[in-house]
């Protein structure tokens, strides 16, 4: 019997329902979110080798912070496939700090769809074009300082970016969670039970 599994299809920017907070959230939740992000980013960076750290980090004012794609192309940052399993978990923990549980589940589901595309497109098992580990992490600035910093997690049909700034009262706030894009391909997956 043929059934249709409707995969989520979200084109364009997401609404706040996928993020944890915005700049208008309460000060306490903002501080907690900033601390979680800074802690996760610092832990991730602390697990990297010198070479990996150089690949994953950029100055906050680097032009790379303004580069944004959600289609397959050459990216900068450190890809999951060049990380150890523990480093990958740390990278995913960082991603999770910026999303609700629902948003995180959708993000990892989008990443898993690369395996489906590999089969649909008749690509070999060792194909690197359709690869769920072809998602990149980039850190802009130093999450351990009080200076502005941010991070990006990006790959095919998934692009998230966050910026943390210190406000006039000296409190760090997650100022922006844009640009953000979640999409899927295929939009409908048919299979037999």
N, C-alpha and C positions, 0 to 999 in steps of 0.2 A: 504494500500500500504506500502510495506516494504522499508524503506530507511536506508541508513547507515550513521551514524554520525562518522566521523573519529576523534577520540580523538588524541591529539598530543602524539607522542611516541619519546622520546629523550632518548637514552641510552648512558651513558658515561658522560664525562665532557662537560659543555656548553661552547660555545664560548662567546666572550665578548658581543655579541648582546643582551644578557639578563641582563648584568650588566650595571651600570651607568658609571663606569670609571675604569681605572687601574692605576698603579703607573706611567705610562708614560703620563697621562693626564696633562693638564696645571695646574700650581700651584694654580691659583685662583679657578678652579673647584675642585681641590683636597681639598683645605681649606674649601670650602663651603660644600663638601660632608662630610668631617671629622666633621665639626660643626653640620651638620644635624644628623649624626650618633650619635655623643656624646650627643647632645641634646635629641634625641629620647631615647637613652639608659638610660640617667640620669632620664628623665621623667618616663620611665617604672619602673626603680628601686625605684624611689620616691613614686610610687603608691603601692608598695608591703608592706605587713606586715613583721615583723622581721623574722618570720619563712619562709615565701615565699622568702624573700631576701637571706636567708641562703641557700635555695634550689637552687636558680637561679645563685648564684655567686661563682666564683672560682678564685684562684690566677692566674695571667697570665701564670706562669710557671707550673701550675698543669698539670699532665699527661692527665687529662680528655680532655684538649684542642686538643689532638692528636687522640682522639677516634672518629671514623667516620663510620656511617652506614646509609643506605637508605632503609633498610628492617625493618619490625616490630621486635622489640626486646626491652628489658628494657633499658631505657635511663636515663641519669642524666640531671638535669636542672629543670625548672618549666614548667609543661604541661599547655596548654591552658585551659584544663578542670578544673584545680585548680585555675583559675583566674576569677575575676569578669568580666562582660562585658566591663567595662572601661579599665581594665588591658589588656584584650584581644585586644582591639582596639590599646592600646599603644604598645603591642607586634607586632601587624601587621604594625603599623606605622614604627617601627624599621626595620622590614623586607623590607618595601617599600623603605627605604632610600638606601638600597643596590642594588636595582633592577630597571630596566626601568619599565615603565608602562606595557609593554608587558610581561616582566618577572614576575612582580607582579601578573598580571592576570593569567598567567600560574601556578604560585605557588599556588594561592588560588583555581584554578581549580583542581589541583592535590589533594589538601586537600579535596575538595568536592567529588572527586571520591571514597573516603572511603565509602560514603553513597551508591554508586552504587555497590561496592564490597560487602557490607553488604547484599544487596538484592540478588545479583548473587549467593553468597555463602549460602543463606538461613539462615543467622544469625538472632537471635532475635533482636527486636528494641533496647533493652538495652545492646547490645553487646559492649564490650569495646575494642575488638581486632581491629575491623574496626570502627574507630571513627575519624571524622574530627577535634576533639579537642585533639587528641593524638599527638600533635606536641609540641616540647619542645624548650624553650629559655634558653640559658646559656650565662652569661656575664663573661669574663675572664679579671681580672684586674679592674681598676677604670676608667671609661670614663671621669670623671671630672679632672683627673690628666694629667700631661704631660708624664707619664710613658706609656710604651706599654700596649695596651689593645685590646680586641677583643670580638666578640660575634658569637653565633651560633644559627640557627633556623633549627630544624631537626625533621623529622618524616618519615613515609612510602613514599618512592619515592621522597623525597624532603630533600636535605641537603645543607645548605649554611653556610659559615663561612667567617668572615672578620677579618683582623688584622690591627690595626692602630699603627704606630710608628712615633717617632719624628726624622726628618732627621738632617743632619749635620748643617743646617741653623736654626734649632729650630722650623721648621714648621712641624706640624703633617700631616701625609699622610696615606691614606688608601693604605697599601702596598700590601695586598693580598686579593683576594676574592675566595680562594680555600681552601679546596676542595669544589666543587659545583656539585650537581647532581639534575637533574629534570627528572622524568620518569612518566610513567602512566601504569596503569593496571585497566581496560582492555584497549587494544590499539584500539579496535573498539567496539563501542556500537551500537547495533541494537535495533530499537524500531518501533512501528506502529504509524502512524499519525492518 
